[in-house]
Each structure stands twice: as C-alpha cells, then as structure tokens.
Amino acid sequence: MRIARFVVDADPMYGVVEGEPGREEVTVIKGDPFFNGVERTSIRHKLEDVRLLAPIIPRSKVVGIGRNFVEHAHELGNEVPKKPFMFLKPNTSVVGPNDPVVLPEFSDEVSYEAELCVVIGRICKDVPEERVDEVIFGYTCGNDLTARDVQKTDQQWARAKGFDTSAPLGPWIETELDPDALSIKGWLNGELRQNGNTNQMIWGVRELVSAVSKAFTLLPGDVIMTGTPAGVDLVKAGDRYEIEVEGIGRLSNPIVRR
C-alpha cells in the first residue's frame, strides 16, 4: 500500500495511491494513518491533480546511518565502522518531491546520497531484531545531502547533515515491502551516478532499527536513513538529483542557491 501526503487546495492530507503507472488516483484517508489507521473516504483525486509533499514530517527526529556500504566508506577515504554510525537530522531538514534543495551559504561542497528510508509506525525502545517488522510503518526514498567541507571542519555533523532542505523524502510510503534486496539508484541531471542494492549494506534494516532503538526511543513517524551506495559526488545550483528505490518509486529534487 502506498501512503502519500499531499495538498489539493490548502490543507495537507493523507491518501492511498492506487492504479497503473500514469493512471494513478489518490483516495483520501480520514485523519492521520499513524494514529487512526488507514480509513478510506469516498474522496478521490487523480495523482496528476495533487501536489505531493514529504510523506511524513517526523515528529521528533531523522536518524542517519553513516558508512553502511563498504565502497561508499572507501570512496571518501573512511574506514568501515565496527558498529552502526549514527547521527541526527532535524525535522526542519525534511522536504518533499520536487521541492528545491537550497544550498547553504556556509558550504561550497554539498553532495547527494540516495538512500532507503525506514518509517517507524509505533513508539518503541530496545526492539529485538526478530520483532523489528512490528514497529515499521513502511519505507520511502531519501536523499541525505551533506556539506562535505563543513563535515571535515566541524567537530560533529549537525551543520553538515542537518541544514534546511538536506533531507528530501518521498514520493510516498510503501507499507508492503521486503527491504533485503532492493536496488537503489541515483541520477544527476539524467546521468546514472549511484547503482547499489540493499543486500550490500553492512547492517541490514532489521539490525539497524534494533540498534537505533537501543540508543533512542523511536516515535511514530520517525525516519531512519539506512546509508548510501558508492557514487557520491557534489551538486551545484541548477542541478537535479533523482533517486529510485525498487518497489517504492522515484524522488526528484532541483538544487538551488539563494
């Protein structure tokens, strides 16, 4: 089931996206599916007539996982961590499909990172791996944009990873997906730059969710970005980066400087 967040006229709402590619419709959901479940209404819109938003604005946090693909760690000259390497991005970093990524004035070296993202569905803490599926609401695509020059100079990664618009998510949440062997691709201005698979992860989704839940209490709507395959490079104003995760869809964002 594909759960989208969108606007038609003014107020954001949730809906279920159904139909063949190019002929999709969105059926409006009553209330918030994270707390009320998925209760369809009789209101429908053509997908082309709505504006998709980030499928979730996390109520508390986005948790990033660094260096979870061996080749990506090595391409940046880093060692592979012995345990999941975690960092936080604020919810103000989140934007949706086709929203502009605004390059921060304090950085001249911002790069893209195509990622599978896990969306948490219930409050949880210290989740054993065998029960992780019980706390996952679904999956979406994400771009963990990073100010590389700032990452090198700051003592920690808050500015480098957490600047406004640094976490595009979308196009929707897929609730029925096996995350163990999904292709992850990324295109810079139409040129394929990243081409990996979740089966190349050092730590898989269930290991990551369990580990993150031991560090933080997870709340409904929290997002875990699971790491990026090799092929990372810089973006500049005027570029567009597109991400596709198998079984979910495609997320595309223009890059601007203001």
C-alpha positions in Angstrom: 0.0 0.0 0.0 1.3 3.4 -1.0 0.5 6.2 1.6 1.1 9.7 0.3 0.8 13.1 1.9 -0.4 15.8 -0.4 -2.3 19.0 -1.0 -5.0 19.9 -3.5 -6.0 23.4 -2.4 -4.7 24.2 1.1 -4.5 21.8 4.0 -2.2 18.7 3.8 -3.9 15.3 3.9 -3.0 11.7 3.5 -4.2 9.3 0.9 -3.8 5.8 -0.6 -2.2 5.8 -4.1 -3.6 3.2 -6.4 -3.7 2.4 -10.1 -1.4 1.6 -13.0 1.5 4.0 -13.8 0.3 7.1 -15.5 -3.3 6.5 -14.3 -2.9 6.6 -10.5 -5.6 8.0 -8.2 -5.3 9.1 -4.6 -8.1 8.1 -2.2 -8.2 10.5 0.8 -7.7 8.9 4.2 -9.6 10.0 7.2 -7.2 11.6 9.7 -3.7 10.5 10.4 -2.8 6.9 9.4 -0.1 6.8 12.0 -2.6 7.1 14.8 -6.0 6.3 13.2 -5.1 3.6 10.8 -6.0 3.6 7.1 -9.7 4.5 6.8 -10.5 5.4 3.2 -13.1 8.1 2.4 -15.1 8.5 -0.8 -13.0 11.4 -2.0 -10.6 10.7 -4.9 -8.2 12.8 -6.9 -6.1 12.0 -10.0 -2.5 11.9 -8.9 -1.6 14.4 -11.5 -4.0 16.9 -9.9 -2.4 16.9 -6.5 0.9 18.2 -5.2 2.9 15.5 -3.3 4.5 16.6 0.0 7.1 14.8 2.1 5.2 11.7 3.1 6.0 12.4 6.7 7.4 15.2 8.7 9.0 13.3 11.6 7.5 14.4 15.0 10.9 14.1 16.7 13.8 13.0 14.5 15.5 11.6 11.4 18.3 9.2 12.3 21.0 8.8 9.8 23.4 5.9 9.4 26.8 6.7 8.1 29.2 4.5 6.1 26.8 1.5 5.8 28.1 0.5 2.3 31.8 -0.6 2.1 32.5 1.0 -1.2 31.0 4.3 -0.1 33.1 4.4 3.0 36.2 3.7 1.0 35.4 6.3 -1.8 35.5 9.0 0.9 38.7 7.6 2.4 37.0 6.3 5.6 37.3 3.1 7.5 34.3 0.8 7.8 32.8 1.3 11.3 32.6 -1.6 13.7 29.1 -0.6 14.8 26.3 1.4 13.1 27.5 5.0 12.9 24.5 7.2 13.8 23.8 10.9 13.5 20.6 13.1 13.7 18.9 15.4 11.2 16.2 17.8 12.5 12.7 17.6 11.1 13.3 21.1 9.6 15.7 19.4 7.1 12.8 17.4 5.5 11.3 18.5 2.2 9.2 16.6 -0.4 9.2 15.6 -4.0 10.2 18.4 -6.4 10.9 20.8 -3.5 14.1 22.7 -4.0 17.2 21.7 -2.1 18.7 25.1 -1.0 22.5 25.0 -0.8 23.6 26.6 2.4 25.6 29.8 2.2 28.3 28.3 4.6 29.2 25.5 2.2 30.7 25.1 -1.3 30.8 21.3 -1.3 27.4 19.7 -1.0 26.9 16.1 -2.1 23.9 13.8 -2.7 23.3 10.4 -1.1 20.5 8.1 -2.4 19.0 6.0 0.4 16.3 3.6 1.5 14.5 5.1 4.5 12.6 3.3 7.2 9.5 5.0 8.6 8.6 4.0 12.2 4.9 3.2 13.0 4.8 2.9 16.8 6.6 4.1 19.9 9.3 1.6 20.7 12.5 1.1 22.6 15.1 -1.7 22.7 13.5 -3.7 19.9 14.9 -7.2 19.3 15.7 -7.9 15.6 13.1 -10.6 15.4 10.3 -8.0 16.3 11.5 -5.1 14.1 8.8 -5.7 11.5 6.2 -5.0 14.1 7.4 -1.4 14.6 7.9 -0.4 10.9 5.1 1.5 9.2 6.8 1.4 5.8 9.6 2.6 3.5 10.4 5.7 1.4 13.2 7.2 -0.7 15.5 9.7 0.8 18.5 12.0 -0.1 21.0 12.6 2.7 22.6 15.8 1.4 25.8 16.6 3.1 28.0 19.7 3.3 31.4 17.9 2.9 33.6 20.9 3.6 31.8 21.6 6.9 31.8 17.9 7.7 35.6 18.0 7.6 36.0 21.1 9.8 33.2 20.8 12.4 33.7 18.6 15.4 30.3 17.0 14.8 27.9 16.7 11.9 24.9 18.8 12.9 25.5 21.6 10.4 26.9 19.4 7.6 24.0 16.9 7.7 21.1 19.0 9.2 20.8 22.2 7.2 17.3 23.1 6.0 16.2 21.0 2.9 19.0 18.5 3.4 16.6 15.5 3.8 14.2 15.2 0.8 11.8 12.2 1.3 9.2 10.7 -1.0 7.3 10.2 -3.2 5.2 8.2 -0.7 5.5 5.4 1.9 5.3 1.8 0.7 3.9 -0.3 3.6 4.4 -3.7 1.9 8.0 -4.3 1.0 10.8 -6.7 1.8 13.9 -4.5 2.3 16.6 -7.1 2.0 17.5 -6.9 -1.8 16.2 -3.6 -3.3 18.1 -1.7 -5.9 19.0 1.9 -5.1 19.8 4.2 -8.0 20.5 7.9 -8.3 20.8 10.2 -11.4 22.5 13.5 -11.6 20.9 15.5 -14.4 19.8 12.3 -16.0 23.2 10.5 -15.7 23.2 7.4 -13.5 25.7 8.0 -10.7 24.7 5.6 -8.0 23.7 1.9 -8.6 23.6 -0.2 -5.5 21.5 -2.7 -3.6 20.4 -3.1 0.0 21.9 -6.5 0.0 25.3 -4.6 0.0 24.6 -3.0 3.4 26.9 -3.8 6.2 23.9 -3.8 8.6 20.5 -4.6 7.2 17.3 -2.9 8.0 16.4 -5.1 11.0 19.8 -4.8 12.5 19.7 -1.0 12.1 16.3 -0.5 13.6 17.1 -2.6 16.6 20.4 -0.8 17.1 18.9 2.7 16.7 16.1 1.8 19.2 18.7 0.9 21.8 20.1 4.4 21.5 16.8 6.4 21.1 13.2 5.9 21.9 11.5 5.9 18.5 8.2 7.6 17.9 5.6 7.1 15.1 6.8 9.0 12.1 10.5 8.9 12.9 12.7 8.1 9.9 15.9 6.1 9.7 18.1 6.7 6.7 20.0 3.5 6.1 23.1 4.6 4.2 24.1 5.2 0.6 25.9 3.1 -2.0 29.0 4.4 -3.8 29.0 7.0 -6.5 28.6 10.1 -4.3 29.6 13.4 -5.8 28.9 17.2 -5.5 25.9 19.1 -6.7 25.6 22.8 -7.8 22.8 25.2 -8.4 20.8 24.2 -11.5 21.3 20.5 -11.0 18.6 17.9 -10.3 19.1 14.7 -8.4 16.7 11.8 -8.8 16.5 8.7 -6.6 14.7 5.4 -7.2 14.4 2.6 -4.7 13.0 -0.6 -6.1 9.4 -1.2 -5.1 8.8 2.4 -3.9 9.2 4.9 -6.7 11.2 7.9 -7.7 12.1 11.1 -5.7 13.4 14.1 -7.7 14.6 17.5 -6.4 16.2 20.5 -8.1 19.2 22.2 -6.5 19.2 25.9 -6.0 21.3 28.6 -4.2 19.6 31.7 -2.8 
